[in-house]
Amino acid sequence: MKVLVTGGAGFIGSAVVRKLVLQGLAEVVTVDALTYAGNLASLAPVMEDRRHRFVQADIRDGEAMASLLEAEAPDAVMHLAAESHVDRSIDGPAAFIDTNIVGTYTLLEAVRGYWSGLRVSRKEAFRFHHVSTDEVYGSLGPTGAFKETTAYAPNSPYSASKAASDHLVRAWHHTYGLPVVTTNCSNNYGPYQFPEKLIPLMILNGLEEKPLPVYGAGANIRDWLHVEDHADALWLVLTRGTPGQVYNIGGDAERRNIDVVHLICDLLDEAVPTGKIRRKLIAFVTDRPGHDARYAMDISRIAAELDWRPGYSFESGLRQTLDWYLANRSWWEAIRSGQYRGDRLGLGAIGVSSASAGVP
């Protein structure tokens, strides 16, 4: 089986690529435009593997996508390429509209043209897997969980752009018959995550004894999913999911942001003691505009149909993640020293300046 993975140099995409290649599940063509969050170092374990090929290309380039599909003749496309950080979408929504909506449309049309020309057996077996987010559903109250049937209510430019892309994928299935599957995931964490996100930012700031900025009172709740569990689920959906179906993927690990930061502090104090208590580095900062209160995923469908449940507990997954960052300084030091230094994002809408980095 040959799989084309868009956004394969990103955090989740690279985890998928490493899984498929290193476990011998598929031959992989990785496609990535290498924007700020794309990192070839995340693909280092597979870059020299004969079952893997990297192509730098942009999903917004329809001719490039059509040519690549024709040349590589994949059996499936896993679409993970996206602008993905809420704070960046607040500061610059245009890039999210362009990549997540226009880019997905352009890719869908290229894939539809390729798929239409396949012989019947390959056409029936082909899959287009669209990877999306729980944020399309909006914000939850203190109880309940998002189901696949939950009405969409996106609250940020990022989630609105992903909701639009989800609708496009659904439409291409129902209008043109393109065999698609869609997944909506909760907050991911794990090795190789770009350090603007909550968990790696807190780990690295705590390691360097810098302030740990937490939005508001840190009361916002997220369901945390280890990226390797997510990659396992994505493969199952691609290979065993029902065309036209949507599957929610979550970690069954709801935590308040402040509790996540507290645990990171305690793990760092244990692993890299300095004689100081890192919880004292926590600094509460002005909240993000329109900050969703709570996300939680009902994963009963994927559990029942595909027999998937997360393998990591949050505590074991966070410890594994911390150990990885401690053991792979060269990966994140290259980012911290150049492309991203921890500057706070997502303040353009409220006109507040801060040297602190934005966190979910």
Buried (B, 14 or more C-beta within 10 A) or exposed (E): EBBBBBBBBBBBBBBBBBBBBEEEBBBBBBBBBBBEBBBBBBBEBBBEBEBBBBBEBBBBBBEBBBEBBEEBEBBBBBBBBBBBBBBBBBBEBEBBBEBBBBBBBBBBBBBBBBBEEBEEEEEEEBBBBBBBBBBBBBBBEEEEBBBBEBEBBBBBBBBBBBBBBBBBBBBBBEEEBBBBBBBBBBBBBBBBBBBBBBBBBBBBBBBEEBBBBBBBEBBBBBBBBBBBBBBBBBBBBBBEBEBBBBBBBBBBBBBBBBBBBBBBBEBBBEEEEEEEEBBEBBEBBBBBBBBBEBBBBBBEBBBEBBEBBBEBEBEEBBBBBBEBBEEEEEBBEEBBEEEBEBEBBBBEEEEEEEEBBBBB
